[in-house]
């Protein structure tokens, strides 16, 4: 489980085209990166011992535009 991993750093890259997706706030909340979610969520919070690095959504990345 992610909360029990011995890795020191975990990089997350949201697999969403738009950074405006409300799912991103839910995932950030579940990973312990924000104190609350924008909407009611059924996701449980985890408290990983590893540092979580949050990447950006794809938005208008050049590879998406091709």
C-alpha positions in Angstrom: 0.0 0.0 0.0 1.1 3.5 -0.8 0.9 4.6 2.9 3.4 1.8 3.9 5.9 2.2 1.1 9.6 2.6 1.9 10.1 4.9 -1.1 11.3 8.4 -0.1 9.6 10.3 -2.9 6.6 9.6 -5.1 5.8 11.8 -8.2 2.2 12.0 -9.2 1.2 13.0 -12.7 -2.6 13.5 -13.0 -3.9 11.7 -16.1 -6.4 14.4 -16.8 -6.4 16.8 -19.8 -7.7 19.7 -17.8 -6.3 21.1 -14.6 -9.9 22.3 -13.9 -11.1 18.8 -13.2 -12.7 18.5 -9.7 -11.2 15.0 -9.5 -7.8 16.6 -9.0 -8.8 18.2 -5.7 -10.2 14.9 -4.5 -6.9 13.1 -5.3 -4.8 15.9 -3.7 -7.0 15.5 -0.6 -6.7 11.7 -0.6 -2.9 12.0 -0.8 -2.8 14.4 2.1 -1.7 17.3 -0.1 -4.6 19.5 0.9 -6.7 19.9 4.0 -10.1 19.5 2.4 -11.7 18.6 -0.9 -13.8 21.1 -2.9 -16.6 18.5 -3.1 -17.9 15.7 -0.9 -15.7 12.8 -1.7 -15.8 9.1 -0.9 -12.0 8.8 -1.0 -10.2 8.0 2.2 -7.1 10.0 3.2 -3.8 8.3 3.4 -0.8 9.5 5.2 2.2 8.3 3.3 5.6 8.5 4.9 7.1 9.5 1.5 7.2 13.0 0.0 4.5 13.4 -2.6 5.4 15.5 -5.6 2.4 16.8 -7.5 2.8 17.2 -11.2 0.6 19.3 -13.5 -2.3 18.2 -15.6 -1.6 18.0 -19.4 -3.7 21.1 -20.2 -2.3 22.5 -23.4 1.0 20.6 -23.4 2.6 20.6 -27.0 2.4 16.8 -27.2 -1.4 17.0 -26.6 -1.9 19.7 -29.2 -0.2 17.6 -32.0 
